[in-house]
Amino acid sequence: MIYTLTMNPSIDYVVHLDSFISGITNRTTGEEYYVGGKGINVSCILTELGIPNTALGFIAGFTGDEIDKGLSQSGIRSDFIRLRDGISRINIKIKAERESEINCQGPHISDDEFDILLSKIDAIKDGDTIVLAGSIPKTVSQDAYERILKRLQGENVRIVVDTTGKLLLDCLKYRPFLIKPNRQELCEIFDREISSDAEIEKCAEELLKLGARNVIVSLGGDGAILFAENGKSYKTGVLREKVLNTVGSGDSMVAGFIAGYEQKGDYGYALRLGTACGNATAFSRGLATKEKIFDVFSKL
């Protein structure tokens, strides 16, 4: 089983405007909402690809009810912990001349509620996969991912970590199967400008030395490079279609890579499917459908 963890899921309320002007009343030209959160996005794409998975995380209040209901209606199995206080987040995504986001803080997670999550982690067994995605809420100790990964030491569990900065670096000693920094995140990790393929390769090699088994570096419009534990590197380009949405594109890439590797055990195929999923979401209003994914896959 593949498990995804979203510590702070949300309802993403997307508003479309011809233009956005601060300080006045702006009228939308359209709006929609989606169940959001990096791990949930991974679960959605895995489900589109026919890969069984379970979404873990915390929900609260009436918005938490909608998150649970939305996943159930999409055929996604969830095993959320319901918090006593607060409500799950509503994040606002503004689509105008430029994309802007307002991300809220989310509900308080108490120590005993986090312990319930740890008990669920203890049920993960050999051969399973867990995806730790996104940041850790401020109400939880910032070593939360490390505490989770310590519980899995000694188990044959495939670990995927999709986060940034110190939080990512602190997880590398647990030998994650996959991490996926983009070029900007590499610059932040190594505190320098990184532009050439040679510089990217050097940084990826350092991350491999620190414990990562496979490193995908997302290059936006220039594609992606996988530096694999077999000592080889793989590169894919992107299609040139109109980008409608960047939210969830990276999460879609992670899901596609996991699915591809689950299906074939081949790094090149996994990267190609991951890239197709990321591109397909970028070319869609929301997360990509299976049909869009394989249309893009056939053209890469």
C-alpha positions in Angstrom: 0.0 0.0 0.0 1.1 3.6 -0.7 0.3 6.1 2.1 0.4 9.8 1.6 0.6 12.2 4.5 -0.8 15.7 4.4 -0.4 17.3 7.8 -2.4 20.4 6.9 -4.9 19.7 4.1 -7.2 22.4 2.7 -10.0 23.4 0.5 -8.4 25.4 -2.3 -10.8 28.1 -3.5 -9.7 29.2 -7.0 -11.0 32.5 -8.3 -10.5 33.7 -11.9 -10.3 37.5 -12.7 -9.5 39.5 -15.8 -7.3 41.6 -13.5 -6.7 42.0 -9.8 -6.4 45.5 -8.2 -5.6 45.9 -4.6 -7.8 48.1 -2.5 -11.1 47.8 -4.5 -13.8 45.2 -4.9 -12.8 42.8 -7.6 -15.4 40.7 -9.5 -14.6 37.1 -10.6 -15.1 35.7 -14.0 -15.3 32.2 -12.6 -14.5 30.1 -9.5 -14.1 26.5 -8.4 -12.8 24.7 -5.4 -10.7 21.6 -4.9 -9.6 19.4 -2.0 -5.9 20.5 -1.6 -2.7 19.6 0.0 0.5 18.1 -1.4 0.0 14.6 -0.2 -3.7 14.7 -1.2 -2.6 15.8 -4.7 -0.3 12.8 -4.9 -3.2 10.5 -3.8 -5.5 12.0 -6.5 -3.0 11.3 -9.3 -2.2 7.8 -8.0 -5.9 7.1 -8.0 -6.2 8.4 -11.6 -3.5 6.0 -12.6 -5.2 3.0 -10.9 -2.7 2.8 -8.0 -4.3 1.9 -4.6 -3.3 4.3 -1.8 -4.5 5.8 1.5 -4.4 9.4 2.4 -3.4 10.2 6.0 -3.5 13.5 7.8 -5.6 15.7 10.1 -9.0 17.3 9.4 -11.2 19.6 11.5 -14.6 21.3 11.4 -17.0 21.7 8.5 -14.2 22.1 6.0 -12.6 18.9 7.2 -16.0 17.2 6.5 -15.8 18.5 2.9 -12.2 17.3 2.5 -13.2 13.8 3.6 -16.3 13.9 1.4 -14.4 15.1 -1.6 -11.9 12.4 -1.5 -14.5 9.7 -1.0 -16.4 11.0 -4.0 -13.2 10.7 -6.0 -12.7 7.1 -5.0 -9.7 7.9 -2.7 -9.4 6.0 0.5 -8.6 8.2 3.5 -7.8 7.6 7.1 -7.8 11.1 8.6 -7.5 12.0 12.3 -10.3 14.3 13.3 -9.1 17.2 15.5 -11.1 18.4 18.4 -10.7 22.2 17.7 -10.7 24.6 14.7 -11.4 24.1 11.0 -9.3 22.8 8.1 -7.8 25.5 6.0 -9.4 27.4 3.1 -6.6 28.6 0.8 -7.4 31.2 -1.9 -5.8 30.9 -5.3 -6.1 34.1 -7.4 -5.8 33.6 -11.2 -5.4 37.0 -12.9 -2.6 38.5 -14.9 -0.4 36.7 -12.4 -1.1 33.8 -10.0 -1.2 34.7 -6.3 -2.0 32.6 -3.3 -3.3 33.2 0.3 -2.5 30.1 2.4 -4.0 30.0 5.9 -2.5 28.5 9.0 -4.9 25.6 9.8 -6.1 24.1 13.1 -4.1 23.3 16.2 -2.8 19.7 16.5 -2.2 18.6 20.1 0.5 16.2 21.2 -2.0 13.4 21.9 -3.5 13.9 18.4 -0.1 13.6 16.8 0.5 10.4 18.8 -2.6 8.9 17.1 -0.8 9.6 13.8 2.3 7.8 15.1 0.2 4.8 15.9 -1.1 4.7 12.3 2.5 4.9 11.1 3.3 1.9 13.2 0.9 -0.1 11.1 2.8 0.5 7.9 4.6 -2.7 6.9 7.4 -4.1 4.7 6.8 -3.3 1.1 4.7 -0.3 1.7 5.5 3.3 0.5 4.9 6.5 2.5 5.0 10.0 1.0 5.7 12.9 3.4 4.6 16.0 1.5 4.7 19.7 2.3 5.5 21.7 5.3 4.8 21.0 9.0 2.2 23.1 10.7 3.4 25.6 13.3 1.5 23.8 16.1 3.5 20.6 15.6 7.1 20.1 16.5 9.3 20.8 13.5 11.0 17.4 13.9 7.7 15.7 13.2 8.9 14.0 10.0 12.0 12.8 11.7 9.9 11.3 14.5 7.8 9.5 11.8 10.8 8.2 10.0 12.4 6.9 13.2 9.4 4.7 13.6 10.0 3.2 10.2 13.7 2.4 10.7 14.5 -1.2 10.2 11.4 -1.7 8.0 11.5 -2.2 4.3 9.4 0.8 3.6 9.9 3.0 0.6 10.1 6.7 1.8 9.4 9.7 -0.4 10.0 13.2 1.0 8.7 16.2 -0.9 9.5 19.2 1.1 12.2 21.9 1.2 15.1 23.5 3.1 16.2 22.2 6.5 13.2 20.0 6.8 14.3 18.1 3.7 17.9 17.9 4.8 17.0 16.6 8.2 15.2 13.7 6.6 18.1 12.6 4.4 19.8 10.4 7.1 16.8 8.1 6.9 17.7 7.2 3.2 14.5 8.3 1.4 13.8 6.6 -1.8 13.0 9.9 -3.6 13.3 13.6 -3.1 12.3 16.2 -5.7 13.9 19.7 -5.3 13.5 22.2 -8.1 16.2 24.5 -9.2 15.2 27.4 -6.9 15.1 25.0 -3.9 18.6 23.8 -4.7 19.8 27.4 -4.7 18.2 27.8 -1.2 19.7 24.6 0.1 23.2 25.3 -1.0 23.0 29.1 -0.6 24.3 29.9 -4.1 23.1 30.5 -7.6 22.8 27.3 -9.7 22.2 27.4 -13.4 24.2 24.9 -15.4 23.6 21.2 -15.7 27.1 20.6 -14.2 26.2 22.7 -11.1 22.9 20.9 -10.8 24.6 17.5 -11.0 27.1 18.5 -8.3 24.3 19.5 -5.9 22.4 16.3 -6.6 25.5 14.2 -6.0 25.9 16.0 -2.6 22.3 15.1 -1.7 22.9 11.5 -2.7 25.9 11.5 -0.4 23.8 12.8 2.4 21.4 9.9 2.1 18.9 10.4 -0.7 18.7 7.4 -3.0 17.2 9.1 -6.0 17.0 12.8 -6.7 14.7 14.4 -9.3 15.6 18.1 -10.0 12.6 19.8 -11.6 13.7 22.5 -14.1 10.3 23.9 -15.0 10.1 24.6 -18.7 13.4 22.8 -19.3 12.1 19.5 -18.0 13.6 17.4 -15.3 16.7 15.4 -14.5 16.8 12.2 -12.3 20.0 11.3 -10.6 19.4 7.6 -9.7 20.9 5.3 -7.1 22.1 3.0 -10.0 24.7 5.7 -10.8 22.9 6.8 -14.0 21.1 10.1 -14.8 18.0 10.5 -16.9 16.5 13.6 -18.5 13.1 14.5 -19.9 11.9 17.6 -21.7 8.4 19.1 -21.6 5.6 19.7 -24.1 4.9 23.3 -25.3 1.2 23.8 -24.5 -0.6 26.6 -22.8 0.0 26.5 -19.0 -3.3 26.9 -17.2 -2.3 25.9 -13.7 0.9 25.4 -11.7 -0.7 24.3 -8.5 -0.1 20.5 -7.9 2.2 20.1 -10.9 5.2 19.0 -8.8 3.0 16.7 -6.7 1.7 15.2 -9.9 5.3 14.5 -11.0 6.0 12.7 -7.7 2.8 10.6 -8.0 3.7 9.7 -11.6 7.2 8.7 -10.7 6.0 6.5 -7.9 3.4 4.9 -10.1 5.8 4.3 -12.9 8.4 2.7 -10.7 5.7 0.5 -9.0 4.6 -0.7 -12.4 7.9 -1.3 -14.1 10.8 -0.8 -11.7 12.4 1.3 -14.4 13.8 4.7 -13.6 13.6 6.1 -17.1 10.0 5.0 -17.5 9.2 6.4 -14.0 10.7 9.8 -14.8 8.8 9.9 -18.2 5.5 9.1 -16.5 6.2 11.6 -13.7 7.0 14.3 -16.2 3.8 13.5 -18.1 1.7 13.8 -15.0 3.4 17.1 -14.0 2.9 18.5 -17.5 -0.7 17.3 -17.8 -1.7 19.1 -14.5 0.0 22.3 -15.8 -2.2 22.0 -18.9 -5.4 21.5 -16.9 -7.7 23.6 -14.8 -7.2 21.3 -11.8 -5.3 18.1 -11.4 -4.8 16.0 -14.5 -7.1 13.2 -15.6 -5.8 9.8 -16.7 -6.7 10.6 -20.3 -4.7 13.9 -20.3 -1.7 12.2 -18.6 -1.4 9.5 -21.3 -2.1 12.0 -24.1 1.0 13.9 -22.9 2.9 10.7 -22.2 2.5 9.6 -25.8 4.0 12.9 -27.0 7.1 13.1 -24.7 
